[in-house]
Amino acid sequence: MNKRNLIAALSVAVFSLLFYGSGKDGATQANSGGSSNSSPSRAPTSAPSAPPAQREYVTQNCSEVAHTFGTQAELSELQQNEMWRQYEGKWARWTVRVGEVSETLGQLSVQFRCGGESLLFDGHAYFPDSARQQLLTVRTNSRVSIECRLDDHGRLLGLALKDCELH
Protein backbone atom coordinates (compact mmCIF):
# COMPACT_ATOMS: atom_id res chain seq x y z
CA MET A 1 0.00 0.00 0.00
CA ASN A 2 1.51 3.33 -1.01
CA LYS A 3 1.64 6.36 1.27
CA ARG A 4 -1.36 8.09 -0.36
CA ASN A 5 -3.60 5.04 0.00
CA LEU A 6 -2.47 4.54 3.60
CA ILE A 7 -3.29 8.15 4.49
CA ALA A 8 -6.68 7.89 2.79
CA ALA A 9 -7.49 4.60 4.53
CA LEU A 10 -6.46 5.97 7.92
CA SER A 11 -8.51 9.14 7.47
CA VAL A 12 -11.59 7.11 6.52
CA ALA A 13 -11.04 4.81 9.50
CA VAL A 14 -10.65 7.72 11.93
CA PHE A 15 -13.66 9.47 10.43
CA SER A 16 -15.76 6.32 10.69
CA LEU A 17 -14.76 5.75 14.31
CA LEU A 18 -15.55 9.34 15.24
CA PHE A 19 -18.66 9.45 13.12
CA TYR A 20 -20.20 6.14 14.14
CA GLY A 21 -18.51 5.48 17.46
CA SER A 22 -19.52 8.61 19.31
CA GLY A 23 -22.93 9.41 17.86
CA LYS A 24 -24.03 12.95 17.07
CA ASP A 25 -23.49 15.76 19.50
CA GLY A 26 -26.47 17.73 20.70
CA ALA A 27 -25.76 20.67 18.41
CA THR A 28 -26.36 18.68 15.26
CA GLN A 29 -29.37 16.70 16.42
CA ALA A 30 -31.88 19.19 15.11
CA ASN A 31 -34.06 16.47 13.62
CA SER A 32 -34.28 14.35 16.75
CA GLY A 33 -36.55 16.79 18.54
CA GLY A 34 -35.16 15.55 21.86
CA SER A 35 -37.56 12.62 21.96
CA SER A 36 -36.67 9.81 24.32
CA ASN A 37 -37.25 7.10 21.73
CA SER A 38 -34.60 8.35 19.30
CA SER A 39 -31.60 6.13 18.70
CA PRO A 40 -28.66 7.04 20.97
CA SER A 41 -26.04 6.19 18.35
CA ARG A 42 -25.69 6.21 14.61
CA ALA A 43 -26.21 2.99 12.72
CA PRO A 44 -24.14 2.40 9.59
CA THR A 45 -27.28 1.94 7.56
CA SER A 46 -30.03 4.51 7.49
CA ALA A 47 -33.75 4.46 6.97
CA PRO A 48 -34.99 4.43 3.38
CA SER A 49 -34.53 7.81 1.76
CA ALA A 50 -37.37 10.00 0.59
CA PRO A 51 -38.57 9.55 -3.00
CA PRO A 52 -36.88 12.11 -5.29
CA ALA A 53 -40.10 14.11 -5.77
CA GLN A 54 -40.31 14.72 -2.00
CA ARG A 55 -36.68 15.78 -1.51
CA GLU A 56 -35.71 19.34 -0.64
CA TYR A 57 -32.44 20.35 -2.34
CA VAL A 58 -29.82 22.92 -1.39
CA THR A 59 -29.20 25.62 -3.98
CA GLN A 60 -25.51 26.09 -3.15
CA ASN A 61 -22.84 24.17 -5.00
CA CYS A 62 -20.44 21.79 -3.29
CA SER A 63 -17.61 24.34 -2.98
CA GLU A 64 -19.87 26.92 -1.35
CA VAL A 65 -21.11 24.49 1.28
CA ALA A 66 -17.63 23.05 1.90
CA HIS A 67 -16.12 26.54 2.35
CA THR A 68 -18.86 27.48 4.79
CA PHE A 69 -18.26 24.44 7.00
CA GLY A 70 -14.76 23.17 6.17
CA THR A 71 -11.19 24.06 7.07
CA GLN A 72 -11.44 27.45 5.32
CA ALA A 73 -14.59 28.48 7.19
CA GLU A 74 -14.59 31.92 8.77
CA LEU A 75 -17.52 31.10 11.06
CA SER A 76 -17.03 29.91 14.62
CA GLU A 77 -18.08 26.38 15.56
CA LEU A 78 -21.17 27.78 17.29
CA GLN A 79 -22.09 29.80 14.19
CA GLN A 80 -21.52 26.77 11.95
CA ASN A 81 -23.72 24.55 14.12
CA GLU A 82 -26.50 27.13 14.03
CA MET A 83 -26.22 27.58 10.26
CA TRP A 84 -26.06 23.81 9.66
CA ARG A 85 -29.70 23.54 10.73
CA GLN A 86 -30.58 25.10 7.35
CA TYR A 87 -28.74 22.29 5.53
CA GLU A 88 -29.10 19.12 7.59
CA GLY A 89 -31.35 16.55 5.96
CA LYS A 90 -31.57 18.42 2.67
CA TRP A 91 -30.33 16.87 -0.53
CA ALA A 92 -27.59 17.90 -2.94
CA ARG A 93 -26.81 17.06 -6.56
CA TRP A 94 -23.13 17.74 -7.09
CA THR A 95 -20.27 16.73 -9.33
CA VAL A 96 -17.20 15.94 -7.23
CA ARG A 97 -13.63 14.72 -7.74
CA VAL A 98 -13.01 11.27 -6.24
CA GLY A 99 -10.15 10.93 -3.79
CA GLU A 100 -10.67 7.36 -2.64
CA VAL A 101 -13.38 4.70 -2.80
CA SER A 102 -13.36 2.40 0.19
CA GLU A 103 -15.28 0.21 2.57
CA THR A 104 -14.73 0.73 6.29
CA LEU A 105 -16.64 -1.18 8.94
CA GLY A 106 -19.04 -2.41 6.24
CA GLN A 107 -19.83 1.10 4.99
CA LEU A 108 -19.07 2.03 1.36
CA SER A 109 -17.72 5.56 0.98
CA VAL A 110 -16.18 7.98 -1.46
CA GLN A 111 -13.78 10.57 -0.14
CA PHE A 112 -14.22 13.65 -2.37
CA ARG A 113 -13.11 17.15 -3.26
CA CYS A 114 -15.59 19.70 -4.53
CA GLY A 115 -13.12 21.24 -6.94
CA GLY A 116 -9.46 21.35 -7.83
CA GLU A 117 -8.66 24.25 -5.50
CA SER A 118 -8.85 22.22 -2.30
CA LEU A 119 -5.73 20.52 -0.95
CA LEU A 120 -7.71 18.54 1.60
CA PHE A 121 -10.74 16.39 0.98
CA ASP A 122 -14.03 18.21 1.40
CA GLY A 123 -15.93 15.23 2.76
CA HIS A 124 -17.18 11.67 2.56
CA ALA A 125 -20.18 10.37 0.64
CA TYR A 126 -21.71 7.17 2.05
CA PHE A 127 -23.43 4.67 -0.24
CA PRO A 128 -25.72 1.68 0.36
CA ASP A 129 -24.45 -1.83 -0.40
CA SER A 130 -26.59 -1.83 -3.55
CA ALA A 131 -24.14 0.70 -5.08
CA ARG A 132 -21.12 -1.64 -4.78
CA GLN A 133 -20.99 -2.62 -8.47
CA GLN A 134 -21.20 1.00 -9.58
CA LEU A 135 -18.50 2.04 -7.11
CA LEU A 136 -16.18 -0.69 -8.38
CA THR A 137 -16.03 1.19 -11.70
CA VAL A 138 -15.12 4.57 -10.16
CA ARG A 139 -11.48 5.61 -10.52
CA THR A 140 -9.45 7.81 -8.19
CA ASN A 141 -9.28 11.42 -9.41
CA SER A 142 -12.29 10.97 -11.70
CA ARG A 143 -15.30 13.28 -11.56
CA VAL A 144 -18.66 11.76 -10.64
CA SER A 145 -22.15 13.13 -10.18
CA ILE A 146 -23.74 12.23 -6.87
CA GLU A 147 -27.07 12.83 -5.20
CA CYS A 148 -26.90 12.66 -1.41
CA ARG A 149 -28.50 13.79 1.83
CA LEU A 150 -26.45 16.24 3.91
CA ASP A 151 -25.92 14.58 7.27
CA ASP A 152 -23.08 16.23 9.19
CA HIS A 153 -20.16 18.65 8.97
CA GLY A 154 -16.82 19.34 10.58
CA ARG A 155 -13.71 21.46 10.05
CA LEU A 156 -11.37 18.49 10.16
CA LEU A 157 -13.35 15.72 8.45
CA GLY A 158 -15.50 17.80 6.15
CA LEU A 159 -19.03 17.09 4.99
CA ALA A 160 -20.77 13.78 5.63
CA LEU A 161 -23.27 12.87 2.92
CA LYS A 162 -25.59 9.88 3.36
CA ASP A 163 -27.96 7.82 1.22
CA CYS A 164 -25.85 8.61 -1.83
CA GLU A 165 -26.51 7.60 -5.41
CA LEU A 166 -24.20 7.85 -8.42
CA HIS A 167 -25.67 9.52 -11.51
N, C-alpha and C positions, 0 to 999 in steps of 0.2 A: 504494500500500500504506500503510495507516494505521500509526501508531506501535505499537499493540498487536500487529498482525500481524507487523510487522518484528521486534519483540522476541521473539515466539513462534518465528518462523522462524529467527532467529539462535540462540536457545537450543537448538532442535532440531539445527541444524547443528553447533554446538559439541559438544553431547552426542554426536551421531553420530560426529564426528571423534575425540573422546576414547574413546568406547565401542568403535568399530570400528577405529580407527587404531592404538591402543596395545595392544590385547589385554587380557586379564585379568591382574591382578597375582597374585602367588603366594598371597596371603592368601585370595583368593576362588576358587581353583582346587581346591576340595575334591573335586570329582568327577573330576578328571583323574588322581588317583592317582600323579602324577609319572611316568607312563609316557613313554617316549621317542617313541612313535608318535602322541602327541596333537598336535592341530593347534596351531601356535604363535600363530595369530591367530584372531580371531573372524570368521566368514563372515556376511554379512547374512542368509543363509537358514540355517535349522537343520534338523537331522534330523527325520524325522516324529515327531510327539508320540505319547505313549502313549495307547492307547485309554482312554476315560473310566473304565471299570471298574477299570483298573489304576493310576489316578492317586491319589497321596496328597495330601490337601488340608490347608491350614493352617486352624486353628480361629479365629484372630484376624481381626477385620474390617480393612478397608483403613486406617482411621485409626490403629488400634493399631500396625500394622506400620510405617506411615509415621512415626509419632511415635517409634518405637523407633530408626529408622534415618535419619530426615530431619534437617532444620535444627533442630528442637526437641529432638533427642535429648540425653539427659543422660549417655549412655555415651561413653567414649573411642573413638577409631577402632579401637584394638586390641580393646576389648570388643565393639564392633559386629561386627568381622570374625569373632570367635570365635562370637558368637551367631548370625551369619548362616548358619553351617553347619547350623543347625536348620531353616532356611527354604529355602535354595537348592535348586532343582529341584522343590520342592513346588508344588502348584497352588492357585489362589485363585479363588473365585467372588465377585465384588464388584460393587456398583453404584457408579459414579463419575460425577463431573461433568466434562464434556468442556471442555477449554481450547482445543485446536486439533487439527485433523485435517490431517496433511500427509504428504508423501512426500519423503524426503531420501536421496539416494544410492541410489535404487531401493527404499528400505524404507518401507512404510506404517506410520504411527504416530499414536497419539492421546496428546496431552499431557493429563494428568488431575489432578483434585483429588479427594481422598477425601470431603471434606465441605465445607461452606460456611465453616468456621472458618479454613481455611488461606489465607493471602495468596499464597503461592508454590504452584507446581504440586508435587504429591506424586510425580510420576513420568511415565514414558512406557510405553505399551503398544504392542508391535510385532505387526503382523498380516501374514499371508501375502498374496500377490498375489490369491489367490482371494477375499479379503474386500473387494476394491476396490468392488464395486457396493454392498455394505452400507454401507461407510464413506462413500460419496458421499451417503447419505441422512442422515448424522449431523450435527446442528447444534451450533455452539459454544454452550456453557452448558447443553446438554441433559444429562440423566442417562441413562446406558446401563449395562446389565449385561454384564460381561465375564467370561470364564473364561480364565486365563492361567497360565503357568509363571513362578515367581519366578526371575529370572536374576541380578540384581545390585542393588547399593544404593550410595548415596552421599549425603553431607550436602548437597552443592550441587545435584546433578542428580536426586536422589530415587531411587525404585524403577525398575528396568528389568524389565518383564514381557514374556516372549516367547511365541510360539506361541498368540497370543490369538485368541479367538472372541467374536463378539457374540451375545448371547442376548436 
